[in-house]
Amino acid sequence: MNWYQSLALGTLILLGGCVEYDIVGGRRVPPPGRQPTELWPNTVTDEFEQRPALASDILFVIDDSISMEEEQTNLSTNFHAFGQFLFGSDIDYHIGVVRGDLSSTNPDYPDYGKLTGSPPYVDPNTPNGPSVVTSTVDNLGDAGNGVCESGMEATYLALTEPMITGPNAGFYRGDAMLTVVIITDENDQTDFGFCDLTLPDTLDWAQWYTNLKFRPELVNLGIIAGFDPADNQTPTSCSSVGLGDASSAAAYAEAADAVPNSMTWSICNPDWTAVLIDLGIAAAGLTREFSLSRVPAWDYGDWDADGITDEPVLEVWLDRQDGVGFVYLEPLWSAVPDEDNPWDYNRVTNSVVFTVETMPDENWVLKALYPNSEEG
């Protein structure tokens, strides 16, 4: 992802005067040695470090009922999109799989929540780790009878006694990042009385899950279930060629809303690449979206009828750590973000968003400078 050699900067207005820039490849670039400066009155500088997790526990909770064969194959086929951020890295990862159908036909009955496969989980010392994970997924089968399908309960059982010190011993670590990915074509039955559950309320489960770590940012939740393929967020029944039908994931949507770091995806969307990439990034402790502490003032510069200005209101710099200090690289294009920029500004979330290809590398520092829209 070392992409940052030819990035450019637009014209800046500084205390009423123009800063000159050279034209390189049709774009304006800053003069050598230019450093980030306070370009506007009341300038805000937000700083972020792209620091990967030292250790990360990842649990896939997969529905193994009779209707899930195609979905299991979809995960297995696209698992590389997730694993690329872990395998071959310096992260001490644990990856395990449990069955989400808690019926009497579950092959692990009565040990619900037991990690399945051999070895029970994959770590950096596991030979052919990616193949071991995909083989475990391929061998889940579809023996579950659908009487009790609860990915949330299966998660709870896998991460508590007696499993956590019994069959699953060694998988969960209190100081590691935790990512749970639930994949099912049924709504979770936590709230519907079909199962004898430990945490029968969705919000109780979400609170338990979030509180497993002392900092919420150490907990991630991914749910691939019955959501609208158009937005991958609205719970609804859906169907697709090759993947069958799915029930509305209303309970899972409620859980996702209550867990701060969560993402959802429609199981009826045949392409899971995007969500598996973002889940892999999150499991690695990385991010491609950086939330600003204030809202930039967008009233600087002269705007044309298309909402475009040559005068930037948000400037983004990347620093590279070289063992001695920080070296300023060429700043990224800082005019109003458009399709030519390596990053974009999301006004809904008030954040700087990179693509997978352009997001900062490990241990890089990002600085965002902008005029504050808030007084004081």
N, C-alpha and C positions, 0 to 999 in steps of 0.2 A: 504493500500500500504506500510505498514511497513515491508520492505523486506530485510533490509540492515544489517542483523545480521551475515551473513556468506560470506561476500564478501572478495576478496583476492587481493594481489598485487604481481607483478612479480619482478624478480631480478633487482636492480638498480645499475647503475654505477655512483659513486659520486667521482669526482676528482681523477679518476684513480683507486679507490678501490671499493670492493664489499660490499654491505650492506647485512648482514645475516638476514634470515627470517626463521621462524618456518614452518614446514609442518603440515597443519591441513586439514584433509579430502582430502589429495592429492594435496592441493594447498599451495603456499607460502603466509604467512600472516606476516604483520610487527610486530615488538616487541611492547609490551604495551607502550603506551604513545608517540609513534612516531608522530611527527607533519609534516605537509607539509613543505618542505624546498626547497631552490633553488638548484635543482639537476643538472642543466646544466649552462654553461656560457650563459649569455644573456637570462636568464629564464623569460618567460612571465607568469603572474598570472592573469587570468580572473575570476571575481567573479560575481555570479548571485544570485538573491533572488527569490524564488518561491512564489511570493506574489499574492494572489487571489484578484479579483476585489471586491471593497466594494459594488458597484451597477452595474447592467448589464441589458440593454434593448435588447431583442431578438425579431426580427420580421420575421416571416415566410411568404413569399409571394408565394402563391401557385396557379398555373394555374388551373382554374375550368372549362376548356372547356370539350367537350364531350369525349375526348380521355384520360382523366386523372384519371379515377376512380381507376384503379389498382395502380397507383403511389401514390395517396392519401392514399390508404390502406397500401402500403409499409411504408410510413412515420409513420402512426399511429401505425403500428405493431412494428416498431423498434424505437419508440420515446424514450424508456427507455435508449437506448445507448447514446442519447444526454443529457437527463435530469438527469442522475446519478451524474453529477458534479455540479448541481444546487440545486435540491430538497434535503432538509435536511441539506444544508450547511448554512453558515452565510452570504451568498451573498444576497443582496436585489435585487432580479431579477423581471423583468417584461417580460412576454412572450405573444405576440399577433400574430394574423393571419389575413392577408388580401388576397383578391382574386386578381389574376394576369390577369384575362380576363376582359378587359375594354370595353365590348360590351354592347349594350342596353338590352341584356338578363341577364346581371349580376344582381343577386337579390338585390345588394346594389345600383343599378342605381337610380339616377345620382351621388350618393355619393361615387365615386371611391376613393379607399384608406381608406375607413372606416374599422376599426377593426371589425371583425365579431365574433359572439359568445356571450354568456352571462355567466359571465361578459365579457366585451370586452378584457380584458387582465388578466392574472394570475400573482399573486404575492405571497410572502411567507405566507400571511394570507388567501389565497384562500383555502377552504376545498377541499381535493382531487384534488389538482392542476394538477398532471399528467393526471388524467382522464378527467378533464375539457379540457385540450389542445387536447387530442386525440379525444374527442367527437366533438370538434369544427372542427377538420380536417375531421372526418368522415361525418360531416353534410355539408361540403362545396358544395357537389353536382357537377354536370357537365353541368350546364345550359348555360355556356358561349358559344357563337356561333363561336368563333375563328376569328372574323373580326379584333379585335385589342387585341393582346396578348403581353403585355409589363410589365414584372416584374420590370424593372427599373422605368418606369413611375408610376406604382402602389406604389413602394417604395417612390418615390418623393412625391406623393400626400399624402401618409400616414404620412409623417414626416414634412409637411409644412402646412401653412395656406390654407384653413380654418380648415382642419381636426385636426391639432395639438392642437388647443385650442377649438375645437368643439367636435365632437363625440369621438375623440381619446385623449381628454384632460387627462393629468396625465401619459400617457404611456411613452413618451419620456422625458428624463432628460438630460440636458446639461452636467452634470458632471459624467454621467454613461458611462460605456463601451457600445458600440453598435455593435450588430451582426445582419446582414440581411442574410437570407437563401432563395434563389429563387429556386423554383422547377417547371420545365416546360418541355414539350416535343416539344416546338417550339422555334425557334430563336427569340430573342427579336426584336420587330418590330420598335424599336426606329429610326433606320436609313432608313426605307423603305417607309415612307410616308403613311402608312396604317391608322395611327391614328393622331388625333390632339393633339400633345404632347407638354409638357412644355419645355423639354430639348431634342430636336430632334437629338442631336449628342451624341454618346456613350461616347466619351472622356469628353465632357462637364458634363455628368452625373457622370462619375467616379471622376472628380475633385470636383464637388459639394459634393458627398458622402464622399470622403476622408477629405474634409475641414469642415465637420460637427463638428469635434473635433479639439482641439488645438494641440493634439499629434496624429500622424497617428497610433500608436500602440493601440489606444483606439477604432479603427474601424476595424471590421472583415467582410468579405464578403464570403459567400458560395454559389456555384451555382451547382445544380444538373440538368443537361440538356443533350443536344445532343453532347456528347463527346465520343471518342473511348473507349470502355470498356477495351481495352488492357492497356491504360496508364491513362485514366480518365482526360486527358488534351487536346488532339488534337480534335478540333471541327470537327464533321462529323455526317452525318445521320447514324442512327443505329436502330437495332430492337432486340427484345428478346422475348422469349416465356413467356407469362403471363404479360408482360409490354408493348407490342405493339411497335410502331415505334416512332422515334423522328427525327426532323430536325437538321441539323448542327447548333450548338450554336456559330456561328462565332462572332456575336456581343457581346455575353456574355464573350467569350474568350478574346476579346479586352478589355472589362471592367475589367475582372479579372487581366489582365496584368498591368492595370493602377492603380489598388488599391493594396497598398503594402501588406496587410495581407489578402490574399484571397486563396481559395482552390476550385477546381472543381472536379466533379465526373460525371460519365456517368449515365444517368437515365436508360440506358439499362442494366446496371450492376445490377442484381437482389439483391445483398447484399450491402446494404447501411451502414452496421454497422460501418465500418472503418471511413468513412467520418463523420458520425453523432457523433462518439466518439471524433474525432479531433475538430469538430465544438463545441461540448460541452466543451471540454478543453479550447478552445479559448474564448468562451463566459464567462467562469468562470475566465478569466484572467490568466490562467495557461499555461504552455507549457511543451512539452517533448523534445524540440529541442533548444539548446543553441549555438548561433553563436559565434565563437572565434574572438578575435580582430586582431589576426595575424595568419599566416599560420605556423603550426609546422614544424620544420626542421626534415625531415624524414631520414637524412643521419647518424644518430647516431646508434651504435650497429652493430652487425654482422648479415647480412641477409642470409638466406639459399635460395635454389632454388625455394621454394614455397612462398617466400616473408614473412617469419616469423622470428622474432628475439626475444630473451629472454630479450633484453634490451629495456625498454619502451621509447617512445618518447612523451607520453601524459599521465599524471596522473590526475585522477579526484577524488576529495574528496567531501563528503557531511557533512555539519554541522547541528546540531539540536539546535534550540533555546529553552533554558530551563527556560527562565525568569530571569536568572542571567547573563548569557553570552552565549557563543557558545561552545558547546562540540564537539570535533572532534570524529567522528565515524571511524570505520575501513574504509580505503580507498577502492575504487572500483578497480577491476582488471584493471591494467594500461598498460599491454603489448599491442601489436598491437591487436585491437578489432577483435574478432571472435564470432562464434555462442554461445560460453559459457559465454560471457560477458553480464552484465546487461545493458551496453550501447554500442553504436557503434559510430565510427567516419565517418561522411559523407564528403568525400573529395570534392564532387561537391559543397556543400553549406558551407564547412569548419565549421562544427558544430558537437557538441556532441549530440547524439540522444538516448533517452531512449524509452523503450516500455511503453505501457499504465500501465502495472503492476509495472514497476520499476521506473517510473518517480518520482522525488522528491516530498515529501508531501508539503502541504501548510506551508509557512514561513521557509522552509529549505533553506540553503545557499549552493550553489555549487561552488567549486573552481577547475579550470582547470589549471594545470601547464605544461609547455612545452617549449622546446628550440625554440627560434625565428629564422625563416629562413631568416628574413630580417636583413640587417646590420643597425647598428645605434640604 
